[in-house]
Amino acid sequence: MKAAPHADRAPAATQAPAERPDLIAWRQRHAIRQSNAAQPIPSARTYKRATKHRNRDW
């Protein structure tokens, strides 16, 4: 069997396409969120104890 000419060079069709920039950014954000460097973001929706039906005076 003979090797194909220029077998050491891969044709452009078999090379993996470059990854989309938005996917690269997503992967970076995902890696940071999954790492130990992730910090919780304080939420405005915290539990507040309030009286229920406080306007029932009548």
C-alpha positions as CSV (number, residue, x, y, z in Angstrom):
1,M,0.0,0.0,0.0
2,K,1.3,3.4,-0.9
3,A,0.7,6.4,1.3
4,A,-1.3,9.2,-0.1
5,P,0.7,12.2,-1.4
6,H,1.3,14.7,1.3
7,A,-0.1,12.4,4.0
8,D,1.7,14.4,6.7
9,R,-0.6,17.5,5.9
10,A,-4.2,17.1,6.8
11,P,-6.7,18.6,4.4
12,A,-8.8,21.5,5.5
13,A,-12.0,19.5,5.5
14,T,-10.7,17.1,8.2
15,Q,-9.5,19.7,10.6
16,A,-11.8,20.6,13.4
17,P,-13.3,24.1,12.9
18,A,-12.4,26.9,15.3
19,E,-14.8,27.1,18.3
20,R,-17.3,30.0,18.3
21,P,-16.3,32.9,20.5
22,D,-19.5,32.8,22.5
23,L,-18.9,29.1,23.3
24,I,-15.4,29.9,24.5
25,A,-16.7,32.7,26.8
26,W,-19.4,30.3,28.1
27,R,-16.9,27.6,28.9
28,Q,-14.8,30.1,30.8
29,R,-17.8,31.3,32.8
30,H,-18.9,27.7,33.4
31,A,-15.4,26.7,34.7
32,I,-15.3,29.7,37.1
33,R,-18.8,28.9,38.4
34,Q,-17.9,25.3,39.0
35,S,-14.6,26.1,40.7
36,N,-13.8,26.9,44.3
37,A,-13.4,30.5,43.4
38,A,-17.2,30.8,43.0
39,Q,-18.8,33.1,45.5
40,P,-22.6,33.4,46.2
41,I,-24.2,36.6,45.1
42,P,-26.4,38.1,47.8
43,S,-30.1,38.1,46.8
44,A,-32.5,40.9,47.4
45,R,-35.2,38.2,48.1
46,T,-34.4,37.3,51.7
47,Y,-36.8,36.0,54.2
48,K,-38.5,38.8,56.2
49,R,-40.9,38.0,59.0
50,A,-44.1,40.0,58.6
51,T,-47.5,39.9,60.2
52,K,-50.1,38.4,58.0
53,H,-53.5,40.1,57.3
54,R,-52.3,43.3,59.1
55,N,-55.0,45.4,57.4
56,R,-58.0,43.4,58.8
57,D,-59.3,46.0,61.3
58,W,-62.9,46.0,60.3
